[in-house]
Amino acid sequence: MGGFLLSLVVIAAVLGVLLLFVVGQYNTLIGLRNRYKNAFAQIDVQLKRRHDLIPNLVETAKGYLQHESKTLEAVIAARNAAQGASGRAAADPGDPSAMRELAGAEAGLTGAIGRLFAVAEAYPDLKANQNMMQLTEELTSTENKVAFARQAYNDSVMAYNTQREVFPANIVAGIFQFGPAEQFRIENPAEREAPKVSFP
């Protein structure tokens, strides 16, 4: 009888330790997932600001760039695509396809803005426009904030992905279906640079 009771105590202790381990790993994964979602929320705030600045930029440029309507339309189309992709990524920042779509849409928007500024270089009156200078300054500041927020997000995603892949946490991650999170990367090296928006 004493041996049976000792066996039950040992089994209960092992199960208790195992349960504490699973709960600890689960809570760690939840905390890391919430951290990268919060980091994405910071990106989302800056992307919304960027998207809100673009219509004002286009309106300011429209009066000077009447013969460049395709360039202006391309910027608006790229902005709308980026806004839609941003909304889908914000709904689930852990979704790899939504993050790849967002990265592609933002890269397209960066390219369109770069083309707009390249065209604007040929219009000295536009470059000297006070509203245009203020908008380009705000856009530059926002681009820098996006870059910092993206770095913080990518660091959080790396910590989460590392935790869910290491043994024995990967067992808990598999049981509770903690999938990998996608970093916010810009694949084309030329698109990594923020558009040049400086006007003398």
C-alpha positions in Angstrom: 0.0 0.0 0.0 2.8 2.4 0.8 4.5 1.7 -2.5 1.3 2.4 -4.4 0.8 5.7 -2.6 4.4 6.7 -3.3 3.9 5.9 -7.0 0.8 8.1 -7.1 2.6 11.0 -5.4 5.5 10.6 -7.9 3.1 10.5 -10.9 1.2 13.5 -9.6 4.4 15.4 -9.1 5.6 14.6 -12.6 2.2 15.6 -14.1 2.3 18.8 -12.0 5.7 19.8 -13.2 4.7 19.0 -16.8 1.5 21.1 -16.5 3.5 24.0 -15.1 6.0 23.7 -18.0 3.2 23.7 -20.6 1.4 26.6 -18.9 4.7 28.6 -18.7 5.6 28.0 -22.4 2.0 28.8 -23.5 2.0 32.0 -21.6 5.5 33.0 -23.0 4.3 32.4 -26.5 1.1 34.4 -25.9 3.2 37.3 -24.5 5.6 37.3 -27.4 2.7 37.1 -29.9 1.0 40.1 -28.2 4.3 42.0 -28.3 4.7 41.6 -32.1 1.0 42.5 -32.6 1.6 45.7 -30.6 4.7 46.4 -32.5 2.7 46.1 -35.8 0.1 48.5 -34.4 2.9 51.1 -34.2 3.7 50.5 -37.8 0.1 50.8 -38.7 -0.2 54.2 -37.0 2.7 55.5 -39.1 1.4 53.9 -42.3 -2.0 55.6 -41.8 -0.2 58.9 -41.4 1.8 58.3 -44.5 -1.4 57.4 -46.4 -3.2 60.5 -45.1 -0.4 62.8 -46.3 -0.4 61.5 -49.9 -3.8 63.0 -51.1 -2.6 66.5 -49.8 0.6 66.0 -51.6 -1.1 65.0 -54.9 -3.6 68.0 -54.6 -0.7 70.4 -54.1 1.2 69.0 -57.1 -1.9 68.8 -59.3 -2.0 72.5 -60.0 1.6 72.4 -61.3 1.7 68.9 -62.9 -1.3 69.1 -65.2 0.5 67.2 -67.9 1.6 64.5 -65.5 -1.8 63.1 -64.6 -0.7 59.5 -65.1 2.0 60.0 -62.4 -0.5 61.5 -60.0 -3.1 58.7 -60.7 -0.4 56.1 -60.1 0.4 57.6 -56.7 -3.2 57.5 -55.7 -3.7 54.0 -57.0 -0.6 52.8 -55.1 -1.8 54.6 -52.0 -5.2 52.9 -52.2 -3.6 49.5 -52.7 -1.3 50.1 -49.7 -4.2 51.2 -47.6 -6.1 48.1 -48.3 -3.1 45.9 -47.7 -2.5 47.7 -44.4 -6.0 47.0 -43.2 -5.7 43.3 -44.0 -2.3 43.1 -42.3 -3.6 45.0 -39.2 -6.4 42.4 -38.9 -3.8 39.6 -38.5 -0.2 40.7 -38.4 0.8 37.0 -38.0 -0.6 36.1 -41.4 2.4 35.7 -43.7 0.4 36.4 -46.9 -1.0 39.6 -45.5 2.4 40.8 -44.5 3.9 40.0 -47.9 1.0 41.8 -49.6 1.6 44.8 -47.4 5.4 44.8 -48.1 4.7 44.7 -51.8 2.0 47.4 -51.7 4.2 49.7 -49.6 7.1 49.1 -52.0 4.9 50.0 -54.9 3.8 53.2 -53.1 7.4 54.2 -52.3 8.2 53.7 -56.0 5.2 55.8 -57.1 6.1 58.6 -54.6 9.7 58.5 -55.9 8.5 58.9 -59.5 6.3 61.9 -58.4 9.3 63.6 -56.8 11.4 62.9 -59.8 8.9 64.6 -62.0 8.4 67.5 -59.5 12.1 68.3 -59.8 11.4 69.8 -63.2 8.9 72.3 -61.8 10.7 75.0 -59.8 7.5 76.7 -58.7 6.2 73.5 -57.2 9.5 72.9 -55.4 9.2 76.4 -53.9 5.6 76.0 -52.9 5.4 76.3 -49.1 2.7 73.7 -48.7 4.7 71.2 -50.8 7.8 71.8 -48.7 5.8 71.2 -45.5 4.2 68.1 -46.8 7.6 66.6 -48.0 9.1 67.4 -44.6 6.2 65.6 -42.9 6.5 62.7 -45.3 10.2 62.3 -44.6 9.6 62.3 -40.9 6.9 59.7 -41.3 9.1 57.5 -43.5 11.7 57.6 -40.7 9.1 56.6 -38.1 7.9 53.7 -40.3 11.5 52.5 -40.6 12.0 52.5 -36.8 8.6 50.9 -36.2 9.3 48.2 -38.8 12.6 47.4 -37.0 10.9 47.0 -33.7 8.2 44.8 -35.2 10.8 42.6 -37.0 12.7 42.2 -33.7 9.5 41.2 -31.9 8.7 38.7 -34.7 12.2 37.2 -34.5 11.8 36.7 -30.7 8.4 35.0 -31.1 9.6 32.8 -34.0 12.7 31.8 -32.1 10.7 30.9 -29.0 8.2 28.8 -31.0 11.0 26.9 -32.8 13.3 25.9 -29.9 12.9 22.6 -28.1 10.9 21.9 -26.0 8.7 25.0 -26.6 8.1 23.9 -30.1 6.1 21.0 -28.8 3.8 23.4 -26.9 3.7 25.7 -30.0 2.6 22.7 -32.2 0.0 21.5 -29.7 -1.6 24.9 -29.5 -1.0 25.8 -33.1 1.2 28.8 -32.7 2.1 29.5 -36.4 5.1 31.4 -37.6 4.9 35.2 -37.9 6.1 37.0 -41.0 8.6 39.9 -40.8 7.9 43.1 -42.6 10.6 43.0 -45.3 11.1 45.0 -48.4 12.6 42.5 -50.9 13.9 44.8 -53.6 17.0 46.6 -52.4 16.2 49.7 -54.4 12.8 50.0 -52.6 14.5 49.9 -49.2 15.4 53.5 -49.5 12.8 56.1 -48.5 11.8 58.4 -51.4 13.9 61.4 -51.7 11.7 64.3 -50.8 14.1 67.2 -50.2 13.3 70.4 -51.9 15.7 73.4 -51.6 
